[in-house]
Amino acid sequence: MRGLLATSIGVTCAAALALPLTPPADAATARPAPATKTAPTGTARATSPDTPTTHTTHTTRSTNATRSTRTTPTLPDLPGSTQSLPLTPLAGDRALGGTGADRGLSRRDVHRFSLLGVVWDDPDTELHGRVQVRTRPSGAGAWSGWQDVETHNADHGADPGTRESASGRVRGATAPLWVGDSDGVEIRVHPDTERRTEETARGTRTLSTIAPLPSGLRLELVDPGAAPPERAPADGDDTVSAEDAEGPEDADGTQDADGPEGAEGPAGSVIPGMTAEAVETSAANAALAPLGALEIPALDRAGTERELLALRGSELTAAQRAKPYIGARPSIVTRRGWGADENLRESGFRYTTQVKAAFVHHTASGNGYKCSQAPSVIRGIYRYHVRSMGWRDIGYNFLVDKCGKIYEGRAGGVAKPVLGAHTLGFNSNSMGIAVLGTFTSAKPNTTTLNAIARLTAWKLGLFGANPQGKTYLKSAGGNLYGKGKNVRLNVISGHRDGFATECPGKQLYGKLTSARSTAARYQGR
């Protein structure tokens, strides 16, 4: 046990346990300059993982604390980018309760961004403190009030010992926060005070120490970019044919387990505007939708049952073939539909053997987005998970917005048992569904809950799981269950059922009983 903290430490969704960070030479995000080269006051070092050049911003403010001129970093017109700004000691904070150990950045102009978070070097180190930010909407003069960023984030990620967690690229991180289109930022990180009591000859005394902050603290400002535009193939560009999308074969003619399964379609047909990586991702859903589809369409119950027999007929029992319990397939926005840049993620896919349970999460990124912005929010989380946190892909298998739209998450095929990074210790034989938003005090609406029920009724039904039932999963290690322990869980569980965390928020967690019964009804139980 660490010392008793003055402030309670709640644990919520978003990071990973892994080996200490040893960034490879080709790390995606440019590393900050050493402390001895920190820019002077009024200057920000803004770096993008897509453009490792360091840029400089100068800000001039009038006496009433509003800027009179604005000079932003010159970054190329990219389909998304990340600025990584090292946090420095804050002076003059003691009147506001500062300890002299605070880190942060003063107000400054930056390249436009919409989502932010804080990362640090060692993913095994927790940030015991409070992170607050305020931002300025692009083109506006008024700043927002201070907002808290969820700090305790080591509750989901790749399981310990997996290739993803041991890649050497993984970093500690806060949850991401969606702030909308902004071009100014200010941040402060205030460490917790640890208090402990001890007995002396004169009685009991209380000792206070400041919790150390993790090393390498950096503010990540994410511009999710626009969805990639459609384009016609040109001579020498990187479009590929459907047959080329099948990937390399081993010597015996079988396909590499980490590669795509190939695209169905006319041999040699060209997919305009799609790179090999995009075709690889789309081909994983080829049994459900045409190659390059922006959305996998909904199916009625009869069509879903026929599809189940086509997809998994050889694995079903006679009883399951005679009476399949499965909900009608809902419409699902594909990765291409929400604008995923497939060059960001690690190539290939990782699979587990089946889907026995679904873990429900919230993204803890705030509720201030419009439904039309949901694809941008997802692109921001995707870039934050991969570029800033060092994961191989977005962690969740599916995402749901507050208008009930369902989105494909981690690549590999929505009908397949894709190995995610969502519930630390229980990623095998499960799937993770993240609702965009924060539901600690805010209540999820009926449309969102119904989407969770429709999705679980279908996906769990593919693998014969009863949404109202119980199942056993073996822990890979976490703060509730030791490695190797078989744990009995609800087939539809909240993140907190597998890890000591507040996720998916009190309000969403309290609605899971209703989601279970609705999903079972959709399955025909």
Steps between C-alpha positions, in 0.01 A plus 500: 500500500618848426453765767152634567427772247344830598272472204326175412641326202229376263609281216335537160531384138813527293869376500705186520741299710814425305876489521677829575509722194800468273397687185631353175700716264201535268249596772197663342485803727796736508661505843514836683825690526709441815419720798809709438354604168154589623360798315482830688176641637257581221638231272352156437677210340234337284579173329293272283564126465444545129750784480786461749627853443472725806300819453489814712207715607525852641206648687451864592231592755366836603473607866142368529628145433358473148743460212552786258678292238496131418771299326439126475740221405529438130394141447415339166140442398483147638207260544554531874806582709624507859685776683707371793592770752725422801360624831729726705505619865240765580616795707291735715227245570523486879221754553273262307603200705803415289783304657786600277483149355223589255558452128321655208498761226387861503243625249625468147394491138535162331413323180131410488393191694180345639609236750771499766662283765818470704752219452818398682787260452430197721159332454542323837509836683173663603440874511386582855374853461253729331523603134304807389488671163330794339481564130404768252265422209657563161450855385355612834636721775329351805656208684312210653490438874733246656412139420626188676670228298449146628842393627476142621523311181673167556176306496495390142749421233668194359533207740834462683753293310343545157698630206305824508568574866867401470567693179711767673278772351228511766477809723306598807212735424191677622167446332453719191276806530298633205497882503393578143684708241753708699821694442602602853581297812610530862564208737600439861583172674483509880642196685310342787621532857554170674433501875589231749492484878761363735527455874766695691588538869290819501203344324378461145626729227406538135766515230433641154694435182433603144435208265762499223368563152598259219800591289463621144163672540378634167179659381367336184279718279324291237355629177283212373504644149230460241398161368723405204338624176409261225743518212535339160798269437794656321803350330742379762278566803449249778156361417485123493293225345270272696721200432808690624323563830525136602851544639799264489468124509719262693695229321212255540253742343330601826467862604698664777288513818579868543406600147165582338272225385454644157232693317213342316430653165586475131858383459726790413238768566648827619363680805534873421654718768582216740848414618609144568445560873146626442415204277645262761266645762193504278567146377462371856128589469462370144245236605269773632540795262662590168868588501538869581157532666450796733237312698405139561123502448247368749348158436163367603476202733459241226795636303715504814421135573598403144819701537579324828479163326730627224754646742507240776278213390767233543557608861134500607326217679191340346285688753664831409444440131136412563436794735768765490478765771633809330383857461461662160828650382499878559653747256864571582711789368825350371845637570495644149164658585641693799817589313768282659848559363611138466865604471497596870440154643728199508440275200322168531239386749498309829223257593384314807301175472143610577284771657359386834440843657459868420652773721325837488712817541470873477779693331511763783557758225206724589150545363545827314505355149225507239398173337630633170841535669512138622724384210745780587494399867578141402781607267642704788483208745652270236793734443544550876502124567752430222724808470493628856453183708685259272227239445481302176148627419201657673430293812123443475332249271195724456394854587149642542406868489220678687273475195526121505726460197740205520858520367760235421801534731816292489565362152455135415133452414189579703373139494833356614654459847747789469738534796456850642667711769204609711482308830842438648523132586186389314553579132510135392164352397320829555412821319504862615221748424572865584228761520631842397464722806531512877228342714614555856207737562345541154244234404521311169192537286267223390627511141856425614390216728294349222803509269704309760221241521472463122876465457544244779194299393661455159869461579454279807244300303762421237688311771201349681515723810191593704502873591327424831732214587829454680834382364856431614803692377859439606679809630828601341574711808351816647419678825190290579598153383843341482643345188349160423188534716174386341245772567122466471360809328180624342503440126434875472725656762615849583870574493500524880400132525847400380711782642470740795390806306212746476452416130246494338374761747236452765211605278583273206593206722162524671323452166673175401228282656251653259741458207541129584127430501443698180784320321364161608157597368656599166658154487157341538554367851 
